[in-house]
Amino acid sequence: MILEERPNITLDLKSPDGNAFAVLALVDQIGRKIGLEKTKIRSIRSEMMGGDYEHLIQVFDREFGSIVTIYR
């Protein structure tokens, strides 16, 4: 049996990688890596930018929480 390896991606919100711009860049990186269409990536980013920082993180978690471990 072949097991798919789950990517080991972490996001520490208290580190410099946790700022909004870095999280938005991570959407691009992960989106491309998992094969999302550019329109889907733009849609996710647009929704993330439609609120405050907590909203941005909630949308990110909804979309990528299954492959990214978020530390607060």
SULVEN-V56504 format. One line per field, one symbol per residue. phi: phi as a letter, one per 20 degrees, with the letter a starting at -180 (. if undefined). psi: psi as a letter, one per 40 degrees, with the letter a starting at -180 (. if undefined). A space follows every 10 residues. Layout:
phi = ???
psi = ???
//
This chain:
phi = .edfefgedc cefeegfefg ffffffgfff gffenffgff ffffffffee begffgfffg ffecffcced de
psi = hhhhhhighi hheeideeid dddddddddd dddefiiddd ddddddddee aadddddddd dddedeehhh h.
//
